[in-house]
Amino acid sequence: MRGRRLALLIATTVSATIAAVIVAVQPWVTPLPSAPPAVDIARLRADVRHLSVDLYPRSYDQVENLDRSAQFILAELRSGGGRVSEQAVEAEGVAYRNLIARYGPEQGTVLVIGAHYDSHGDVQQAARNGGEATPATHTPGADDNASGTAALLELARLLGRHPPARPVELVAYTLEEPPYFRTEHMGSAWHARALRADARPVELMLSLEMVGYFSDEPGSQLYPVSGMEALYSRRGDFILVAGHLGDFALMRRVKARMAGAVDLPVHSINAPAQLQGIDFSDHLNYWREGYPALMITDTAFLRNPHYHRAEDTCEKLDYVRMGKVVQAVFALTRGTAVGGDQPFDSAAGSAPR
């Protein structure tokens, strides 16, 4: 009797473990093949450099530079052919702004893709050093998050040349970084609240949060929980799609489209908010408004040792693999819904098959 009970306990434990792995990691997803158009790698590199060097620093306290960054993004979105607008954002009496570009039909359930364009600045540390912003206190923010912003701008150019059959909204957010992170002042919080106030249906929001740092070195990828490396990779050679537990089916569809578009490994995780890093970006605010949202990331500080440091500079990024991330996200804009059966064929222009 004891032997049967022990066997049943072991079997139950193993089954629960396997089920948990399947829910969290999304194995055995069949890629949905597509052939997205080419990405301008040189343009990605130039945009990251412009944001992280010419427009440095882009933190909340450097209002003039943050406004210059907004002007640059606005001009690029306009040249990309979208319907462009600005959204006013206010924090403690200071005016900031989100930049928005819309593509496809004006009505219908929208796919939102966003990235924050501000960078981290330690104002208190700068004050101790005489008040001057230096790379030691204000990171150049090449990966965090000039990479996501540059990816968003390249998506704008692709969507301008290949208009989607469904509504797509690109948003460049202000004020993602501290001290406003997790507050109602975040640019993405303003945008998510506006969608809810307008009763706008949202199929999915995607946050592009640090998408340019990759490494093939063993041990270059860290994890928030010991043992996770057995489920993924010890090398930082993949892009991660992260979401909460309730988005299991949605995650499978997103992963299938992304993995079918490029040869870059696409990993995924569905996890509770208690897992470190799972809600560390703008998608958090769409969850708060009840919208489905996922983060696309190189895993930030779990891979990039230069996170929020002076060394987060443009020459350290991998623009070829970053371009593949752009193509993978572009594949999600095809068809009439994420996970639909209409893969994009670049030889056929913008028409879904």
C-alpha positions as CSV (number, residue, x, y, z in Angstrom):
1,M,0.0,0.0,0.0
2,R,2.8,2.4,0.9
3,G,4.6,1.6,-2.3
4,R,1.5,2.4,-4.4
5,R,1.0,5.6,-2.5
6,L,4.6,6.6,-3.1
7,A,4.4,5.7,-6.7
8,L,1.2,7.8,-7.1
9,L,2.8,10.7,-5.3
10,I,5.9,10.5,-7.6
11,A,3.7,10.2,-10.7
12,T,1.5,13.2,-9.6
13,T,4.6,15.3,-8.9
14,V,6.2,14.5,-12.2
15,S,3.0,15.2,-14.1
16,A,2.6,18.5,-12.3
17,T,6.2,19.4,-13.1
18,I,5.7,18.6,-16.8
19,A,2.5,20.6,-16.9
20,A,4.2,23.6,-15.3
21,V,7.0,23.4,-17.8
22,I,4.6,23.3,-20.7
23,V,2.7,26.3,-19.4
24,A,5.8,28.3,-18.6
25,V,8.1,27.5,-21.5
26,Q,5.7,26.8,-24.4
27,P,7.7,23.9,-26.0
28,W,6.7,22.2,-29.3
29,V,5.2,25.3,-30.9
30,T,5.2,24.8,-34.7
31,P,6.6,27.8,-36.5
32,L,4.3,29.5,-39.0
33,P,6.6,30.3,-41.9
34,S,6.7,33.7,-43.5
35,A,9.2,35.8,-45.5
36,P,9.2,39.4,-44.0
37,P,10.9,42.1,-46.0
38,A,14.6,43.1,-45.4
39,V,15.5,45.4,-42.6
40,D,18.0,48.3,-43.0
41,I,20.7,47.3,-40.6
42,A,22.7,50.5,-41.2
43,R,19.7,52.5,-40.3
44,L,19.2,50.6,-37.1
45,R,22.8,51.3,-36.1
46,A,22.5,55.0,-37.0
47,D,19.3,55.5,-35.0
48,V,20.7,53.8,-31.9
49,R,23.9,55.9,-32.2
50,H,21.9,59.1,-32.7
51,L,19.7,58.4,-29.7
52,S,22.5,57.3,-27.3
53,V,25.2,59.7,-28.4
54,D,23.9,62.8,-30.2
55,L,20.7,63.0,-28.0
56,Y,22.4,62.0,-24.7
57,P,21.2,62.0,-22.0
58,R,17.5,61.1,-22.4
59,S,16.4,60.9,-18.8
60,Y,13.4,62.5,-17.2
61,D,15.5,65.3,-15.7
62,Q,17.0,66.3,-19.0
63,V,13.8,67.7,-20.4
64,E,15.4,69.5,-23.4
65,N,17.2,66.4,-24.6
66,L,14.1,64.3,-24.1
67,D,12.1,66.8,-26.2
68,R,14.8,66.7,-28.9
69,S,14.5,62.9,-28.9
70,A,10.7,63.2,-29.3
71,Q,11.2,65.6,-32.2
72,F,13.6,63.1,-33.9
73,I,11.1,60.2,-33.4
74,L,8.2,62.3,-34.6
75,A,10.0,63.2,-37.8
76,E,11.0,59.6,-38.5
77,L,7.4,58.4,-37.9
78,R,6.1,61.0,-40.2
79,S,8.5,60.1,-43.0
80,G,7.5,56.4,-42.5
81,G,4.0,57.1,-43.8
82,G,1.8,56.5,-40.8
83,R,-0.9,58.7,-39.4
84,V,1.1,60.5,-36.7
85,S,0.0,62.2,-33.6
86,E,1.3,63.2,-30.2
87,Q,-0.1,62.4,-26.7
88,A,0.5,64.9,-23.9
89,V,2.0,63.4,-20.8
90,E,2.4,65.3,-17.5
91,A,4.4,64.4,-14.4
92,E,4.7,66.7,-11.4
93,G,3.9,69.7,-13.5
94,V,6.4,69.0,-16.3
95,A,5.2,68.3,-19.8
96,Y,6.4,65.3,-21.8
97,R,4.9,63.4,-24.7
98,N,4.2,60.1,-26.4
99,L,4.5,59.8,-30.1
100,I,2.0,57.6,-32.0
101,A,1.8,56.3,-35.6
102,R,-1.2,54.4,-36.9
103,Y,-1.4,52.1,-39.9
104,G,-4.1,50.0,-41.6
105,P,-7.8,50.5,-41.1
106,E,-9.0,53.2,-38.7
107,Q,-11.6,50.9,-37.1
108,G,-11.3,47.5,-35.6
109,T,-9.3,45.7,-32.9
110,V,-5.9,47.2,-32.7
111,L,-2.4,45.7,-32.3
112,V,-0.3,48.1,-30.2
113,I,3.5,47.9,-30.4
114,G,5.5,50.2,-28.2
115,A,8.9,51.1,-26.9
116,H,10.1,53.7,-24.4
117,Y,12.6,56.3,-25.6
118,D,13.8,57.7,-22.3
119,S,16.9,56.4,-20.5
120,H,17.9,55.9,-16.9
121,G,19.5,58.7,-14.9
122,D,20.5,58.7,-11.3
123,V,19.8,62.3,-10.3
124,Q,20.7,61.9,-6.7
125,Q,24.1,60.5,-7.6
126,A,24.6,63.3,-10.0
127,A,23.8,65.8,-7.3
128,R,26.5,64.3,-5.1
129,N,28.9,64.7,-8.0
130,G,28.2,68.4,-8.4
131,G,24.9,68.1,-10.4
132,E,26.4,67.3,-13.8
133,A,25.0,64.4,-15.8
134,T,27.8,62.1,-16.8
135,P,27.8,58.5,-18.1
136,A,28.5,57.4,-14.6
137,T,25.1,58.8,-13.5
138,H,23.2,58.9,-16.7
139,T,23.5,55.8,-18.9
140,P,23.8,56.3,-22.7
141,G,21.0,53.8,-22.9
142,A,21.9,52.1,-26.2
143,D,20.3,48.8,-25.4
144,D,17.9,50.4,-22.8
145,N,16.1,51.5,-24.7
146,A,17.5,53.1,-27.9
147,S,17.4,49.6,-29.3
148,G,13.7,49.2,-28.8
149,T,13.1,52.7,-30.2
150,A,15.2,52.1,-33.3
151,A,13.3,48.8,-33.8
152,L,10.0,50.7,-33.6
153,L,11.2,53.3,-36.2
154,E,12.2,50.5,-38.5
155,L,8.9,48.8,-38.1
156,A,7.3,52.2,-39.0
157,R,9.2,52.2,-42.3
158,L,8.2,48.6,-43.1
159,L,4.6,49.2,-42.3
160,G,4.6,52.4,-44.4
161,R,5.9,50.3,-47.4
162,H,3.7,47.3,-46.6
163,P,0.4,48.6,-45.0
164,P,-1.3,46.0,-42.8
165,A,-4.8,44.7,-43.3
166,R,-5.6,45.3,-39.7
167,P,-5.2,48.3,-37.4
168,V,-1.6,48.7,-36.0
169,E,-0.6,51.4,-33.6
170,L,3.1,52.2,-32.9
171,V,3.8,54.2,-29.7
172,A,7.1,55.7,-28.5
173,Y,6.7,56.2,-24.8
174,T,8.2,58.7,-22.4
175,L,8.9,58.2,-18.7
176,E,9.4,54.4,-18.4
177,E,12.4,54.7,-16.2
178,P,12.6,55.6,-12.5
179,P,11.4,57.6,-10.7
180,Y,8.2,57.1,-12.6
181,F,8.4,53.4,-13.2
182,R,5.3,51.6,-11.8
183,T,3.5,55.0,-11.3
184,E,0.6,56.5,-13.1
185,H,3.0,59.0,-14.7
186,M,4.5,56.5,-17.1
187,G,3.9,57.3,-20.7
188,S,2.5,53.9,-21.4
189,A,0.1,54.3,-18.5
190,W,-1.3,57.4,-20.1
191,H,-1.7,55.6,-23.4
192,A,-3.3,52.5,-21.9
193,R,-5.8,54.6,-19.9
194,A,-6.7,56.6,-23.0
195,L,-7.5,53.3,-24.9
196,R,-9.7,52.2,-22.0
197,A,-11.4,55.6,-21.8
198,D,-12.2,55.4,-25.5
199,A,-13.4,51.8,-25.2
200,R,-10.9,50.9,-27.9
201,P,-10.6,47.1,-28.4
202,V,-7.0,45.9,-28.2
203,E,-6.1,42.4,-29.4
204,L,-2.6,42.6,-28.0
205,M,0.1,45.0,-26.8
206,L,3.8,44.3,-27.4
207,S,6.5,46.0,-25.5
208,L,9.9,46.2,-27.2
209,E,12.2,46.3,-24.1
210,M,16.0,46.1,-24.9
211,V,16.3,44.0,-28.1
212,G,19.9,44.5,-29.2
213,Y,22.3,42.6,-26.9
214,F,23.2,39.1,-27.7
215,S,26.1,36.8,-26.8
216,D,27.2,33.3,-27.9
217,E,29.5,32.8,-24.9
218,P,28.5,29.9,-22.6
219,G,27.2,31.3,-19.3
220,S,26.3,34.7,-20.8
221,Q,22.6,34.1,-20.0
222,L,21.4,34.4,-16.4
223,Y,18.0,33.5,-14.9
224,P,16.0,34.8,-11.9
225,V,15.5,31.2,-10.6
226,S,18.1,28.5,-10.3
227,G,17.5,25.6,-12.7
228,M,15.8,27.7,-15.5
229,E,18.9,27.3,-17.6
230,A,18.0,23.7,-18.1
231,L,14.8,24.8,-19.9
232,Y,16.3,27.5,-22.1
233,S,20.0,28.2,-22.9
234,R,23.1,29.2,-21.1
235,R,24.0,31.5,-24.0
236,G,22.4,34.9,-24.6
237,D,21.7,34.0,-28.2
238,F,17.8,34.2,-28.3
239,I,15.0,36.7,-28.0
240,L,12.4,36.2,-25.3
241,V,8.7,36.8,-25.3
242,A,7.4,37.2,-21.7
243,G,3.8,37.2,-20.5
244,H,1.7,36.2,-17.5
245,L,0.1,32.8,-17.0
246,G,-3.3,33.8,-18.5
247,D,-1.9,34.3,-22.0
248,F,-0.9,30.7,-22.7
249,A,-2.8,30.4,-26.0
250,L,-1.9,33.9,-27.1
251,M,1.8,33.2,-26.4
252,R,1.7,30.1,-28.6
253,R,0.4,32.0,-31.6
254,V,2.8,34.9,-31.1
255,K,5.8,32.5,-30.8
256,A,4.7,30.5,-33.9
257,R,4.7,33.6,-36.0
258,M,7.9,35.0,-34.7
259,A,9.8,31.7,-35.0
260,G,8.5,31.2,-38.5
261,A,9.8,34.5,-39.7
262,V,13.5,34.4,-38.8
263,D,16.2,31.9,-37.8
264,L,16.9,33.7,-34.5
265,P,15.8,31.4,-31.6
266,V,12.6,32.6,-30.0
267,H,12.0,31.5,-26.4
268,S,9.0,32.3,-24.3
269,I,7.8,32.3,-20.7
270,N,4.4,32.6,-19.1
271,A,4.9,33.3,-15.4
272,P,3.3,35.0,-12.4
273,A,4.1,38.6,-11.6
274,Q,6.2,37.4,-8.7
275,L,8.9,36.2,-11.1
276,Q,11.6,38.9,-11.2
277,G,11.5,40.8,-14.4
278,I,8.3,39.5,-15.9
279,D,6.6,42.9,-15.6
280,F,9.6,45.2,-15.9
281,S,8.4,47.3,-18.8
282,D,5.5,49.2,-20.4
283,H,3.3,46.1,-20.9
284,L,2.6,46.3,-17.2
285,N,0.2,49.2,-17.7
286,Y,-1.9,47.4,-20.3
287,W,-2.3,44.5,-17.8
288,R,-3.6,47.0,-15.3
289,E,-6.2,48.2,-17.8
290,G,-7.2,44.6,-18.6
291,Y,-5.6,44.3,-22.0
292,P,-3.4,41.3,-23.1
293,A,0.2,42.3,-23.3
294,L,3.6,40.7,-23.9
295,M,7.2,41.9,-23.6
296,I,9.8,41.2,-26.3
297,T,13.3,41.4,-24.8
298,D,16.9,40.3,-24.7
299,T,16.3,39.8,-21.0
300,A,18.0,43.1,-19.9
301,F,20.1,42.7,-16.8
302,L,19.9,38.9,-16.9
303,R,22.2,39.1,-20.0
304,N,23.5,42.6,-20.6
305,P,26.1,43.4,-17.9
306,H,26.0,47.1,-18.9
307,Y,22.4,47.6,-17.8
308,H,21.9,51.1,-16.4
309,R,25.7,51.7,-16.6
310,A,28.0,54.0,-18.5
311,E,29.0,51.0,-20.7
312,D,25.6,50.6,-22.3
313,T,26.9,52.0,-25.6
314,C,25.9,51.6,-29.3
315,E,29.0,49.6,-30.4
316,K,28.1,46.7,-28.1
317,L,24.9,45.8,-29.8
318,D,24.3,43.1,-32.5
319,Y,22.4,44.9,-35.2
320,V,22.0,41.8,-37.5
321,R,20.2,39.9,-34.8
322,M,18.4,43.0,-33.8
323,G,17.1,43.3,-37.3
324,K,15.8,39.8,-37.1
325,V,13.8,40.8,-34.0
326,V,12.2,43.6,-36.1
327,Q,11.3,41.1,-38.8
328,A,9.8,38.7,-36.3
329,V,7.7,41.5,-34.8
330,F,6.7,42.6,-38.3
331,A,5.3,39.1,-39.0
332,L,2.8,39.7,-36.2
333,T,1.3,42.6,-38.1
334,R,0.3,40.4,-41.1
335,G,-3.2,39.0,-41.6
336,T,-6.3,40.0,-39.8
337,A,-5.3,38.7,-36.3
338,V,-2.2,37.5,-34.4
339,G,-1.9,33.8,-35.1
340,G,-4.2,33.9,-38.1
341,D,-3.4,31.7,-41.1
342,Q,-2.2,34.4,-43.5
343,P,1.6,34.6,-43.4
344,F,3.2,37.5,-45.2
345,D,5.0,36.9,-48.5
346,S,7.4,39.7,-49.3
347,A,7.2,38.7,-53.0
348,A,3.5,39.5,-53.0
349,G,3.8,43.1,-51.6
350,S,1.5,43.9,-48.7
351,A,-1.3,41.5,-49.5
352,P,-1.9,38.6,-47.1
353,R,-2.2,35.2,-48.7
